[in-house]
Structure formats: structure tokens, C-alpha cells
Amino acid sequence: MWIALGVVVALLVGFPVSISLVNDGAARGIETRLLRLPLPDGTERIDSMAQAGKLVGNGNGMQYIAALLIRSDHGAARLQGFYDAQKGVADLSITVTPAEDLAALRNATGFLSDPGESGTFVVQAWGEGPGGIFEAFDIRGH
């Protein structure tokens, strides 16, 4: 009886935890791809992060974002052109925004939650997750 109870508890706790872990892993995968890209000359990486959840818009649904906080001598338009020209990221939606102009994302953490200082930029990469059950049953997407 104790074994059966332990299995039931493990399933009830393990299922939602595993859903969150898979979705977090998808966001970290986007971050890894972003970190593999070279930095433009005159640019330094300050920080990076990844997050899965409902970050913009209304309704239900999971979103997956990775971001770099960089300091650069270049402007946002030139940095955007650099990232647009990178190979192997066509499936990602990458935008470069001056950190001081960044609109905080709902439920965002880290440097995505507040505007940053002058001369820094946020490189955001939005990507896809595993889909199906992982997106439907993650409470953070509702």
C-alpha cells in the first residue's frame, strides 16, 4: 500500500515538475544558440538569461525567450544588422533594443524586468518550444 501511495504521489508531483523542466530546457537551448553566435567587434557580453512562460500578450500559451545583455560602441540598427546576418538562427526572432528603452515583459526576470543603462543593449531571441502536452500543461502559460 505504501509503495502504491508513493507512486501516486510521485506521479502527481513529478508530472508538473517534468513539464516545467522540459520547457525551461527549451528556453535554455535558445540561450545556448544565442551564446554560440559571435559578438560584433567593440562589444562585450555582460549577462545572459533564458525564460519560459507567458511573457507578452493576452490569453494562454507558452513563450520561450533567451536574451543577452551587451555593451557596445555600435548603435541598435548596426547590431540588429549584425544579428540578422548570422547563419543558423533563421527560426529565431532576434531583436536588438537599447536597454534603456526596453519595455519590461510581464513575469520577466533578471535584466528583462527593468530598463538598463545607456550604452547597453538587449538582444532578445524568441523561439519555439516542444509543443503539445508541454505547452498545454505548464501553469506558467496560463
C-alpha positions in Angstrom: 0.0 0.0 0.0 2.8 2.5 0.9 4.5 1.7 -2.4 1.3 2.4 -4.4 0.8 5.7 -2.4 4.4 6.7 -3.1 3.9 6.0 -6.9 0.7 8.1 -6.9 2.4 11.0 -5.1 5.5 10.8 -7.4 3.2 11.0 -10.5 1.2 13.9 -9.1 4.3 15.9 -8.2 6.6 14.6 -10.9 4.4 15.4 -13.9 4.1 19.1 -13.4 7.7 19.4 -12.4 8.9 17.5 -15.5 6.7 19.7 -17.7 8.3 22.9 -16.3 11.8 21.3 -16.6 11.3 20.5 -20.3 10.0 24.0 -21.1 12.9 25.6 -19.2 15.3 23.3 -21.2 13.8 24.6 -24.4 14.4 28.2 -23.4 18.0 27.3 -22.3 18.5 25.7 -25.7 17.7 29.1 -27.4 20.1 30.8 -25.0 22.8 28.3 -25.9 22.3 29.0 -29.6 22.4 32.8 -28.9 25.6 32.4 -26.8 27.3 30.5 -29.7 27.0 33.5 -32.0 30.0 35.7 -32.3 29.8 39.2 -30.8 30.4 42.2 -33.0 33.7 44.0 -32.7 33.7 46.5 -29.9 31.0 44.6 -28.0 31.2 42.8 -24.7 28.7 40.4 -23.2 27.5 41.4 -19.7 24.9 38.7 -18.9 22.6 36.2 -20.5 19.3 34.5 -19.4 16.5 32.3 -20.6 12.9 32.0 -19.5 9.8 30.1 -20.4 6.3 31.3 -19.6 3.6 33.8 -20.7 5.7 36.9 -21.2 3.7 39.1 -23.6 0.2 39.4 -24.9 -3.1 38.1 -23.6 -4.6 34.6 -23.4 -2.9 31.3 -22.9 0.3 29.9 -24.3 3.9 29.4 -23.6 6.7 31.6 -24.9 10.4 30.9 -25.0 12.9 33.7 -24.8 16.7 34.0 -24.4 18.5 37.3 -24.1 21.9 38.8 -24.0 22.8 42.0 -22.2 25.7 43.6 -24.1 27.7 46.8 -24.0 28.6 48.1 -27.4 30.1 51.0 -29.3 27.6 50.4 -32.1 24.0 51.5 -32.4 21.0 49.3 -32.2 20.5 49.4 -36.0 24.0 48.2 -36.7 23.8 45.5 -34.0 20.4 44.4 -35.5 22.0 44.1 -38.9 24.8 42.0 -37.5 22.4 39.5 -35.8 20.2 39.4 -38.9 23.2 38.3 -41.0 24.1 35.4 -38.7 23.7 31.9 -40.1 21.7 29.2 -38.3 19.2 31.3 -36.5 16.6 31.8 -39.2 14.0 30.1 -37.0 14.5 32.6 -34.1 13.1 36.0 -34.0 16.0 38.2 -32.8 15.6 41.8 -31.9 18.1 44.3 -30.5 16.9 47.1 -28.2 18.8 49.7 -26.3 18.5 48.5 -22.7 17.2 51.9 -21.5 14.3 51.7 -24.0 13.3 48.2 -23.1 9.7 47.7 -22.1 9.5 45.3 -19.2 8.0 41.9 -20.1 5.2 40.6 -17.9 6.6 38.0 -15.5 10.1 38.6 -16.8 13.1 38.1 -14.5 16.6 39.5 -14.4 17.7 42.3 -16.7 14.5 41.9 -18.8 12.4 43.2 -15.9 13.8 46.8 -15.8 15.3 49.3 -18.2 19.1 49.3 -18.3 21.8 51.8 -18.5 22.8 53.9 -21.5 25.3 52.1 -23.9 23.9 48.7 -23.2 21.6 46.7 -25.4 19.4 43.6 -25.0 19.5 41.0 -27.7 16.3 39.0 -27.5 15.7 35.7 -29.3 12.2 34.3 -29.3 11.9 30.6 -30.3 9.7 27.6 -30.3 9.2 25.0 -27.5 8.5 21.3 -27.6 4.8 21.9 -28.2 1.8 19.7 -27.3 1.4 18.5 -23.8 4.4 20.6 -22.6 2.8 23.8 -23.5 -0.8 22.8 -22.6 0.0 21.7 -19.1 2.6 24.3 -18.0 0.8 26.6 -15.5 3.1 29.4 -16.4 1.4 29.7 -19.8 -2.0 30.5 -18.4 
